[in-house]
Amino acid sequence: MLTVIEVEHQHRVVVLDEVKDIYKIRTAFPATKSYYEQCIRSQGTNAGTWG
């Protein structure tokens, strides 16, 4: 499951695993354009936007 959370006025995209009746965080990353662009420049990430 994907969700967005806000921590101290900063948004994070969070990937959750559902284990029985509990959600556990698998990974999280900043939900900013600058982070996205940094990933593209440094890793050549195959990523896209959905809207």
C-alpha positions as CSV (number, residue, x, y, z in Angstrom):
1,M,0.0,0.0,0.0
2,L,1.2,3.5,-0.8
3,T,0.3,6.5,1.4
4,V,1.6,10.0,2.1
5,I,2.3,11.1,5.7
6,E,3.3,14.5,7.1
7,V,6.0,14.7,9.7
8,E,7.0,18.1,11.0
9,H,5.5,19.9,7.9
10,Q,7.4,17.6,5.5
11,H,5.6,15.0,3.4
12,R,6.8,11.4,2.9
13,V,5.7,8.8,0.5
14,V,5.4,5.6,2.5
15,V,5.2,2.0,1.3
16,L,3.4,-0.2,3.7
17,D,3.1,-4.0,4.0
18,E,0.0,-5.5,5.5
19,V,0.7,-8.3,7.9
20,K,-2.5,-9.7,9.3
21,D,-4.3,-6.7,10.8
22,I,-1.2,-4.6,11.1
23,Y,0.5,-2.2,8.6
24,K,4.3,-2.1,8.8
25,I,6.5,0.5,7.0
26,R,8.6,-1.1,4.3
27,T,10.3,2.2,3.1
28,A,9.7,5.9,2.9
29,F,11.1,8.8,1.0
30,P,10.6,12.5,0.6
31,A,7.7,13.6,-1.5
32,T,9.4,16.5,-3.1
33,K,10.3,17.4,-6.7
34,S,13.9,18.0,-5.8
35,Y,14.3,14.5,-4.3
36,Y,12.7,13.0,-7.4
37,E,15.0,14.9,-9.7
38,Q,18.0,13.9,-7.6
39,C,17.1,10.2,-8.0
40,I,16.8,10.6,-11.8
41,R,20.2,12.5,-12.0
42,S,22.2,10.2,-9.7
43,Q,20.6,6.8,-10.4
44,G,18.9,7.1,-13.8
45,T,15.8,5.7,-12.0
46,N,13.0,4.4,-14.1
47,A,10.3,6.3,-12.4
48,G,7.2,8.3,-13.5
49,T,4.4,10.4,-12.2
50,W,0.9,9.3,-12.0
51,G,-2.0,11.6,-11.8
